[in-house]
Amino acid sequence: MEDRQAVLVVGGGIGGVQAALDLADSGCQVYLVDRSPAIGGYMARLDKTFPTNDCSMCILSPKLVTCARHPNIRLLTITEVQSVTGEPGAFTVQLKRYARSVDLTRCTGCGDCLEKCPVRLPNEFEGGFSQRRAIYRLYAQAVPNAPAIDRANCLKFTRDRCGNCARVCKAGAINYEEKDEEITLSVSSIIIAPGSEVVSGAVRPEYGYGRYPNVVTSLEFERIMSASGPFGGHIQRPSDKKEPKKIAWIQCYGSRDRSIGREYCSSVCCMYATKEAVIAKEHSRQIEPAVFYMDMRAFGKDFDRYIERAERQYGVRFVHARVAEVREDPETRDLFLRYATEQGQRSERFHMVVLSCGFVPPEQVLILNRRLGLPLNSFSYPEADLWEPVRAGRNGIFLAGSGQGPKDIPETVVQASAAAVKALPGALNYDAVKIADVQTEVAPMVFTAPRIGVFVCHCGINIGGIVRVPEVVELARTLPGVVFAEENLYSCSADSLEKIKNRIKEYRLNRVVVASCSPRTHEPLFQATVAEAGLNPHLFAMTNIRDQCSWVHDDPDRATEKAKELVRMAVARVRRQEPLVSVRLPVTKAGLVIGGGIAGMASALALADAGFDVYLVEKEAELGGVARTLYRTIEGDDIQQRLEEMVRRVMEHQRIKVFTGTTVRQIDGFVGSYETTLSNNERIKHGVVILAIGARYRQPEEFFYGKSEQVRTQKELEEIIARTPERLRQVRSVVMIQCAGSRNEARPYCSRICCVEAIKNALALKEINPEMDVYILYRDIRTYGFKEDFYRRAREKGVIFIRYTPEQEPMVSFAGDRLQVEFFEPVLETTIKLTPELVVLSAGVVAQEGAGELGKMLKVPLHQDGFFLEAHAKLRPVDFATDGVFFAGLCHYPKFIDETIASAQAASARAVTVLSRDFVAAEPYQAVVNPQRCSACHMCENLCAYRAIEVKLVDERQGRYAAVVNPALCKGCGACAANCRSGAIDIKGFAGENIFRELTALFS
Amino acid sequence: MAYEPKIIGFLCNWCTYAGADLAGTSRLQYPPNMRPIRVMCSGAVDSVYILRALLEGADGVFIGGCHPGDCHYVSGNYKTRRRMVLFNSIMESLGLDTDRVLLRWISAAEGKRFADTVTEFTEKLRQKGPSPFKTLWEV
């Protein structure tokens, strides 16, 4: 395909989609292959996502749509990889594309064929709770939106009968003759992002899945809750369609379970089960959710807060117990759970049971791995090196997402971006990069009378469940200038966007209002849609009737009233809106990376390998960051050795300029053209910034730390183990205290790495002296993913794990000069005193000093725990809201080395999407001066923080002066406009006149 | 029906508007009395906008910006703060009620603060009763 080198992405879930978008936005040609008739993967089946409770489809859908219409992406659905031959840079891939039997170029997605198909089959996407036809669409918002024929069940193919679909299709899109197709592609690299599969509900027969109708899997429950699901978002039992009152979630189903050969932890179930419990409770206050768990693994950013809120605010009951068995009462179909808590055996009645199913490598991944020749680890997932976390065992092939091991959405996205930057073809010609079309011409229709179209979104039940959408549409129809108004189930779905475009043409609309969610997330999508229909994207207004209306007001009358008024205001605003044109700003093709630890170095290397100059600034005299004081990973890697290799690569890289012992003094500019002054007074020019300033190990203040040599931190113990292990040979007893000073009021978050550190050190101690008593006092052991295996090994080696609760924290004291630890043993129900020689504290990780200062310099926000705050917790994990600034590693949140490197590479991938272009489009919202009104008072000149406005001689003949705006520098903040004493300045798109019109419309 | 005040909220795009969205994603309930108007920066809120809102019939005007130091446009919120001091002193010298205009810094991470602010401000205006400004306009 064409003259550029291409990349193949296998798997169209969120991982594959993100990788494809990053590559395509960097100017690369991408083939995105998926086995299904539509992309979207598992994320499309989820109802909401933790910890923000964002509607999954709402945040995914814009990405899918962008993917489908990206000029650099070619979607190949119902397609499988057959074989791969060749070498990195020149792979030949054989694909088999199965016949859809529906012509994608002809199908309008009207759905007439679906209704006329006589075949009824269980709908797998909906967990079998509803039916689909033999010609079907995977889900309502499917991308591509065209249905596919399931030939194995279609009467035309099985018995040569029927043919209804072809008869009713007005577009003539049905093609029974279509043949499967062999496709050969030449690609320079391959990303595999096939996702995981969810374990079958039947692996543990004692829970009754398949026999008892009211035992469902967690994925089935997502569909039960979903507004677009089989029950329309009403939570009901499959057996009798009644709303269940008591629902139990059984954790670790098919995970952490040696008896079925799944020893790893699936990493995401604790959080999604809690989310499902919370959302269930939101659906109906009657519901009493209970979660039966082994360890609550809330190890991510804001996860512990989410669990806390679930318990306190929503009344979710967390039961620390393993369920032995589920039995059904055959009459009521209720379920009895038999379980043992620390307090003994119990049996409890529930109305419904949800199995929190873990991940397994799907059959397809195994086949794919065999076809690609990738080595697997002992859990049958593809193996990856900790220091090259997205590189598969074969050169030129990269891994992303849960196909590589259990992962949540943000980690999948991080890995996908990382894989994208690694997969960039070496000789990519960035000059050829297509940038998204920026409207540079003003459509002539502006001067005609306004013809406004209003589209009001239901957002499933998110809006429609509270706001009476039809009433809002009725009101919109009566507003001046409105010629058309209608409602959409999901305005952002591919079919709705297509509909909006058609309406614009059909009704000759010249202005559009969408009343739906937040313009912060969805305005670009709708603007692009409007632009595709030939309108200037600024002849558009969006109003937020979800995040700031239906989600925050529970009174349907008043919420509807508010929504109506918001629509009234938006229509008034858009009526006089003028078309705007973006200015193009040049891009300096270099990056600044702040912080020279593992994250900073990995970012710099990825960026430099992609072909861009990098300035790497480190405040210490040496590169390496906190890793310089670490010795071994739990997997056994020698950190110092690997770090040395990394430092050498950085120092030797021709494109990287390293500044050690240097800090950043001042950063001026904006995306594309920054100018930074360093502490050595050197000035550097760059187009993007990556923050990788790391975090710090916390110095504990509790448990006599610092007062006694016998109380140490895990990090200090690691150093002793590495350097002077002989000192430990005589030690008989060690007590480790987890969460020391963490997960409390002062630091209400989990530091993620401490459990693994403690187990790593405990295993090392057992190695040094197998007779040593090692106790780990913990709240929850959070050895997620494959690290669970080390937890098992530690128990096998005789490390003693004892759980404590925050109400009964262990106490450390001195009996004479003997160290004494006192704690409550929950199983024996007794207090135990130990006199160890060493107490080791897992004291947690805290945010880096100076993060706030840097944040202020770049105008990027901090999270409440002091780490940086990403633009979106799920889908933009390494981006800031501010264009051109990205971040990586521990300044986001505590991380392991492989996670740190993946996030660093991800930040670079995002940076490349900026650097690969020659221009970025400036904010169209800019100050504009009316020289007739300007009195040249210089007030604006003094106020402008960007030095973007200046009083100049504008008319030489008359000697007239007026303020003039520099569009490259103006950010459209409006400081000048608001302070202009002559009222001569306005902000395009936010003109004072427009605001007055909104107010008048509201109060008239 | 009981008296319900109408509030106009000028929310800065980068902090307070995002904070209001976060109140939404966190499902924090607050009274539906405020009509938000998104502006790029609190510093862009001309005093005339506030007066116009009050004269058109708003019972209160809320302005939300980034915390001092956090302004996306370097110093727009400091300009807002200065302007509001001046604005209030003019209101006072005219004998007008300054309690009907509220300026608060609410960040993108402070959904709760946003919800609490709207709740408190609504309650305060409820107790004050309808604004006399609109009648002034009519005269």
Boltz contact constraints between the chains, C-beta under 6 A:
constraints:
  - contact:
      token1: [A, 52]
      token2: [B, 25]
      max_distance: 6.0
  - contact:
      token1: [A, 53]
      token2: [B, 25]
      max_distance: 6.0
  - contact:
      token1: [A, 54]
      token2: [B, 25]
      max_distance: 6.0
  - contact:
      token1: [A, 518]
      token2: [B, 21]
      max_distance: 6.0
  - contact:
      token1: [A, 547]
      token2: [B, 21]
      max_distance: 6.0
  - contact:
      token1: [A, 547]
      token2: [B, 24]
      max_distance: 6.0
  - contact:
      token1: [A, 548]
      token2: [B, 20]
      max_distance: 6.0
  - contact:
      token1: [A, 548]
      token2: [B, 24]
      max_distance: 6.0
  - contact:
      token1: [A, 548]
      token2: [B, 36]
      max_distance: 6.0
  - contact:
      token1: [A, 551]
      token2: [B, 24]
      max_distance: 6.0
  - contact:
      token1: [A, 551]
      token2: [B, 27]
      max_distance: 6.0
  - contact:
      token1: [A, 552]
      token2: [B, 23]
      max_distance: 6.0
  - contact:
      token1: [A, 552]
      token2: [B, 24]
      max_distance: 6.0
  - contact:
      token1: [A, 552]
      token2: [B, 29]
      max_distance: 6.0
  - contact:
      token1: [A, 552]
      token2: [B, 30]
      max_distance: 6.0
  - contact:
      token1: [A, 553]
      token2: [B, 32]
      max_distance: 6.0
  - contact:
      token1: [A, 558]
      token2: [B, 32]
      max_distance: 6.0
  - contact:
      token1: [A, 559]
      token2: [B, 32]
      max_distance: 6.0
  - contact:
      token1: [A, 562]
      token2: [B, 32]
      max_distance: 6.0
  - contact:
      token1: [A, 565]
      token2: [B, 35]
      max_distance: 6.0
  - contact:
      token1: [A, 856]
      token2: [B, 69]
      max_distance: 6.0
  - contact:
      token1: [A, 859]
      token2: [B, 72]
      max_distance: 6.0
  - contact:
      token1: [A, 861]
      token2: [B, 108]
      max_distance: 6.0
  - contact:
      token1: [A, 864]
      token2: [B, 109]
      max_distance: 6.0
  - contact:
      token1: [A, 945]
      token2: [B, 73]
      max_distance: 6.0
  - contact:
      token1: [A, 945]
      token2: [B, 74]
      max_distance: 6.0
  - contact:
      token1: [A, 945]
      token2: [B, 75]
      max_distance: 6.0
  - contact:
      token1: [A, 971]
      token2: [B, 73]
      max_distance: 6.0
  - contact:
      token1: [A, 972]
      token2: [B, 40]
      max_distance: 6.0
  - contact:
      token1: [A, 973]
      token2: [B, 40]
      max_distance: 6.0
  - contact:
      token1: [A, 973]
      token2: [B, 41]
      max_distance: 6.0
  - contact:
      token1: [A, 973]
      token2: [B, 43]
      max_distance: 6.0
  - contact:
      token1: [A, 973]
      token2: [B, 73]
      max_distance: 6.0
  - contact:
      token1: [A, 973]
      token2: [B, 76]
      max_distance: 6.0
  - contact:
      token1: [A, 974]
      token2: [B, 40]
      max_distance: 6.0
  - contact:
      token1: [A, 974]
      token2: [B, 41]
      max_distance: 6.0
  - contact:
      token1: [A, 974]
      token2: [B, 44]
      max_distance: 6.0
  - contact:
      token1: [A, 975]
      token2: [B, 43]
      max_distance: 6.0
  - contact:
      token1: [A, 975]
      token2: [B, 76]
      max_distance: 6.0
  - contact:
      token1: [A, 975]
      token2: [B, 79]
      max_distance: 6.0
  - contact:
      token1: [A, 978]
      token2: [B, 44]
      max_distance: 6.0
  - contact:
      token1: [A, 978]
      token2: [B, 46]
      max_distance: 6.0
  - contact:
      token1: [A, 995]
      token2: [B, 49]
      max_distance: 6.0
  - contact:
      token1: [A, 996]
      token2: [B, 52]
      max_distance: 6.0
  - contact:
      token1: [A, 999]
      token2: [B, 52]
      max_distance: 6.0
  - contact:
      token1: [A, 999]
      token2: [B, 53]
      max_distance: 6.0
  - contact:
      token1: [A, 999]
      token2: [B, 56]
      max_distance: 6.0
  - contact:
      token1: [A, 1003]
      token2: [B, 56]
      max_distance: 6.0
  - contact:
      token1: [A, 1003]
      token2: [B, 57]
      max_distance: 6.0
